[in-house]
């Protein structure tokens, strides 16, 4: 971390070279060319398509169909948004009326675009086995942590990315159906780590964002890719004395909201026949606030994405929070907590037996001072009460797995029908800050790895068995595998 005295002394010497050091991607001659494509589950029979362009669009449209040669349906929106200092506009369209678990082809309407494809979401309650990858704390790659090359057709990635997590996701593109990414995209706020950027923070920040989402597009434009916020989305610098170099238009999760606020879903209507569950799901939908907190259903899973940064007491990135980023709030008082209670209470285990909650900051972690105590106070009792099966987190830059645990005590049943949630940390995807050594390990630690970049795959085997695998990104080596058994005999869980 650069000290303030060092920074002040260095500024005069950097003035001549700073601006020239920023590596923006090349702007195409056709400004309607789509970049940074991203797909998401938007409903039980709907998928959102998001992308960025180098000019504002009056109408953003996508043609789609079940044959690459016959894109007979279309969807449009009139939203094309940007913010101060951004060179691009965010666009989206929502594809509806999709047949579940079916390959669809799509083409973003432009003078320069190509046909791509995706698998539509599985119907809530579909008990077919499927896999979901977990990628958290993922930054831009390339020489010195940066690159300027444009991506190739999905899922081909730049040669420099072949050894990275993005490369691993490309190599295994047919092995998973969906990706969740709860926080920390690009690490653009780490622009100051490249010394020559110190006088061009806003330009470097924007350039890194463009490079990263170009790199991610071969994956996010092919697979349903679900996002929620982390601390690196809060501001263009986490260093207090550099905050004044951060333009107002890049503070308070601005870029994150522009990319994802129109593409992440509100909570689904209940698939249960139980009228109480239906009412609770309706309440949760009214309280959900994508892209910060929301839920969706996919096959036998009910998946909730939460915001560990703002909108609960003593939230670290919130007003007067410990991170000093003064972000949010994005809802009314207790809205996120009320959402979570209503949403979890609505889950009918006869329809979606597996209940997964994903956020950025963990409260169980190896090492010292890595756990978020305010997060634990806000969320852990709710997780336990409603029988969350698996908590998924990142923030700490390695991979970890813990035995089912509640209030710091391992569940006596272990992995065989525990009442407490199982927790994992999947923050080792890789970024300019590197990986973290696991350090001290609590007694309930089952696995910890910080030697190289890594990621997790969650395999929904059947209604009672959930497999969690961790892989080394560069080699594909299986680092750890575990299976959680849950009987799921109760239709609704309240403990």
N, C-alpha and C positions, 0 to 999 in steps of 0.2 A: 504494500500500500504506500503511495507516494505521500511523504510528509508535507505539511503546508509550507514550511520554511524552504524546503527544497524546491517546491513548485514555484514560489515567488521568485527565487533566484534564477530559475530556469526559463521563465517566460520570455525575457528579452532575446534569448539565444534561439528560441524556437519560432519566433515570429515569421522569419523568412520562409521556413520550410513547412509550416503546419498545414496550410490550406492545400498545398500541392500533394500532401501525403494521403488525402482522402481518396479511396478507390470506389467511386460510384459505379454500379453496373451501367452498361451502355444503353442509352435511350434509343429505342427502335425508330425507324423512319415512319412506320405505321403506329401511331400513338394509341390505337385501339387494341393493339396486341395484348392478349391476356398474359399476366405473370402471376406468380405466387398463388396458384390455384389451391383451393382447400374445400373439402367436402365434409358434411356432418349429417348425422341423424337429425331430422327436424320433426319427425312424427312417425307414427306407426307405419305409414305408407308414404313418407316424404323424406327427401334429401335436399339439403341446401348446397348450393355451389357458390363459393366466394372466389373473387380474384381481384387483382389490382391492374390498373392501366395508367399510362402516363398522360392521359387527358381525361377530363370529366365526360361521362357518357350521359346523353339525354335519356337513353333507355338501355338497360342491361338485360340481355336475353340469352337463353340457353335452349338449344334444340336437343331433343333426346328421344330414344326409342330402344327397342330390344334388338335391333339390328344396326350395325355400323353403316349400312347402306340405306337405311330407312328411318331417319330421325323425324318421326311424324308428329311428335308432341313438342310444345314449346312453353317456356315460362319466362316471365320478364318482371323487372321492377324498375322504378324510376329513381331509385336511390343510388347516388354516386358521391361519396363523402370523402373529405380530406381534412387536414388541419394545418395550422401554421407550421412551416418548415418542411412538410412532407412534399415529396416530388410526385407522389402517386395518389390515385383515387381508389377507394375500396368499393367494389360492386358485388351484387349478389342476385340470385334468383332461386326460388324454391320449386323443386320438381315434385309434383303431387300425383296421386293415383297410381303409385308404383305397386307392382305385384311383388310380394315379399320374396326375399332370398333369390332374386333373379338378376342376371347380368344385364345392365343397361349401358348403352353407349350415349355419350353426350359431346356436344360441341358448343363452346362459347362463341356466340355470334360476333364475328370480327373480320376485318380484312386479312388477318393473319393468325389463324388458329387451326387446331387439328382435333380429330376425334379421339376421345379417351373413353374409359369405361370404369364401372364400379359394380359392386354387389349391393343390391338394395337391402334395407334392414330386415332382419328376421322378425316375424310377428311375435309380440309379447306372448309368452306361453309356449312357443315352439321349443320342444325339448331336444332338438338336434344339438349334438356337441359342436362347440366352436371355440376359437381362441381369440384372445384380445391382448395386444401388446401394450406395455406401459413404458412411456418415455417421459422423463422429467429432467429438468436442468440441462437442456440441450442448447448448445451455442453454435455460432457460425464456425465453419472449418476452412482449412486452406493454409497456404504459406503464412507463417506468423499469426495464425488464427484467423486470417481473412482470405477471401478469394473474390475474384471479379468475373469468373466464367459463368455463362448462362447454362442452366440445366439442359439435359437432353430429354428425349421422350421417356416418360415413366415406363418401367421403374429403373431405367438406366441413370446412373449418377456420374458426376465428374470423377475421373480417376483418383483424385486426391481424397475422395470420400469413401473409397472402397474399404478402408480399414476402420471406418467409423461406425457409429450406431446407425446413421442414415444408410451407409453401405450395407449393414446387416439387415435392415428392414427391406432394402431392395432385393438382396439375395434370397430372402425368405418371404417374398411378397405373396406367395400362394398359401402360406402356412397360417395366416391370421386374417380376421375379417374386419377388425376395428382397432383403433389406437386411442388411448386416453393420454392426455398430456396436461396434468394439473400443475401448471406453472413453470416459469422461467424459460422464455423463448429468446434466442438470439444473443443475449448478454450484451446488447447494444450500450447499456449504461456502463459497461466496462471499457468504453472507448479510451479512457485515460491510461489504460494499461499499455497501450501503444504510445510510446513517449511523444512521438511527433504529432499526436492528435491533440495535445494539450491546449492549443489555441484554436482548434476547430471542432469543438465538442459537438455542436449541433449538426454539422455536416457529417462528422464521423458516425454519430449516433444513427442518423438516417441511412447512411451508406451500409452500415452493418445490418440494419433491419432488412433492407432490400436484398442484400446478399443472402441472408439467412432464409428468408421465405422463398427465394428462388431455389435454394438448395433443398428445402423441405418439400417443394411442389411435386417432385416425382412420387413421393409417398402420400402427402396430404391430398393430392389431386387424383389419387387412385383408390385410397382407402378412406373410410369414414373416420374422421380425425377430430376428437372431442377435446376442447380446450377449457381451462379455467386459470385464474391468475396466480402468479407468484410475486415475490418481492422485486424481481428484476423488471416487472412490468410497471412498477409504481412510479418510476421517475427516470430521467436520463442520467442520473448519477446518485449513488448512495453515499457519496462523500460530502459531508456538510459544507465544507469550504468550497466545493465545486458547484453547489446548487445554483449559485447566481449565474453560472455559465449555461444553465439549462433553460431553454426558452419555455415560456408558459405553456405553449401548445404541445409540449412533450411531457408535461407533468400529469400526475393523477391518472395513470393507466390510459392515457389518451390513445396511443397507437393500438393497444390491446383492444380497446372498445371499438375503434373504427374497423378493425379487422374481423372481430368476432361477434359484435352485439347483434347483428342481423342474421347470423348463421347458426348460433347455438339455440337449442329449443327451449320452450317453456315445458314444464312438467306435463306429461301425457294425461289424458283422461284415463280413469281407472279401467283396467280390463277385468276387474272382479265383478261377480254378480252380487256382492255384498253392498247394500246401500250405504252403510256407514263408510266403507272404504271408498266408494264413489264420491261421497261428500268430502272426505278428507283429501282425496286427490284433487278435487275442484278447488279446495282451499289452498292446497300446496301450489297449484298452478297460478292462483292469483297472487301468491307471495313470492313465487320464483322470479329471479332477476338475472337472466342470462346476459352476458357470459360469466357473471360472478357466482351465482348459485342457481342450480337447476337440476333436474333429473331426467332420465330417459329410460326406456325399456328396450331390451334387445334379446330375443329368445327367452332363455330361462333366467335372465339377469335383470335386476332393477339397479341402476347405477346412478349415484348421486355425486355431483361435483359441487364442492363447497369452497368458500373464500376464507382462507386462513389469514388474510392480510388486513381486512377491514370489517366493520359491521358486526362486532361483538365486543363486550367489555375488555378494555386494555389490549385491543388488537394491535399488533406490532407496527403496521404501516398506517394505522388510522390516526385521527386527530389526537395529538399529544402521545402517540404511540412510541414504543421504545426505539423504533427505527428512525424516528424524527423525519418522516416523509410526509406527514400531515395530509394523508390521502383519504378520500371518501368523506362521509359515508355515501353509499350508493342505494340505500333503502331507508325506510323509517326505523325508528327505535325497535329493536328486537325482531325485525322482519326476517333476517336470515335464520335466527334460532326458531322462530315460529314456523317458518317454512320447513325446516328440517324435522321438527316434531310431527307436523301434519303429514309430511311426505313419508317418513319412515313408518308412521302408524297406518298408512294406507296400503302398505305392501301386502298383497295376498300371496302367501308362499305356495299355494296350490297352483298359482299361475306363474309367478316368477320366484322360484325358491331361493335364488341367490341374491343377497343384498350386499352391494359393494358401495363404500363411500370413499371418494378420493379428494384429497386436498394437497396443499403444497407443504406446509410446515408440520413436521411430526411432533408428537409429544413423547413417543418412545424412540430412542436412538442410542447408538453406541457413542462413545466419546463423552466429553464433559461439556455442559452448557449448550448442547445441540437441540434439546427438547424445548418445545414452545409450551410453557406452563399456562399461559393465558388461553391457548387453544385447548389444552387438556381440561381446564376449568369449564370452558364454554361447551365442549362437545362430548367428552368421554362418557359422562353419565347418560347422555341421550343415545349414544351408540349402544351402550350396554342394555338400556331399557328396552330398545326395540330390536335387539338381536342382530345387529350388523355382523355379517360373517367375516368380512375382510375390510380393513382400513388400508388405503394406499396413499403413500406420501413420498416426498422427495426432500429438497432443500439441502440436505447433507449429501455431499457428492460421492456417494458410494452405494453399494447394494447391501441390504440388511433384511433379515427375516427373524421374527420373534414368535415364540410360542403364544397361543392365545393368552391374553393378559388383561386384567382390570385392576385399576388403582394400584399398579405396581406389583401385583401378585399374579403369578402364573395360574391359569385355570387348572384345577386338579385333573380334569379329563384330557388335558393336552389336546391333541389333534383329533380325538375321537368324541365328537358331539359336545364340544365345549359351549358354555354359555357366553364366555367372553369373546370378543373379536380377535382374530388373528391380524397382526400388523406387519406390513412390509415397508421398506424404504427403497425406492428405485431411482435414486438421484445420481447414478453414475453414468448417465448417457454421454456426458462429455461436453466441456466448454473451455473457454480460455483460462478459467481459474484452476483447471486440473481436477484431479481426484483427491479425496480425503482419506487418510488412514483411518481405519475403524476405531482405533484407540481402545479405551476401556469398554468392556462388554458387560451389560447387566446379566444377571443369572438366567434370565429367560431368553437370552440370545441364542438362536439356532444357527445363524449363518451371517457372516459379515465379510465383505470383499471390497478392497479399495486399491488393487494393484493395477487396474486398467479400466477402460470404459466398459460399461455393462448395461444391460436392460433386463426387463422381466416380461414373461409371457404368462398370462392367466388362462388356464384351460378349463372350460366348463364341460367336464366329462359327462356328467349326468346330474340328476336332481339331488344326489347325496354326496358327490365327490367333486372337489375343486382342486386342481393341480396348479402349483405355482413353480415356474422354472426361471432361473436366472442364467443369462448367457454372457460370455465375453464377446464384446462387439467385434473385435478385430479378427477373431478366429472362429466364432460360432461355437466355441467349447461350452458345454453344459457345466455350469459352476455349482448349481444346487437345484434339487427338485424335492418337492414336498406335496403331500396330499392331505387336504382337510376333509374330514367326513362330518356331515351334518345330517341328522335324520329328517329334519324339516317336517315333523309330524304336526306342528301347530299351524293352522291356517294364518293366524295373526299372532305376532310375538309381542308380549309386554312382560318384562321381567322386573 
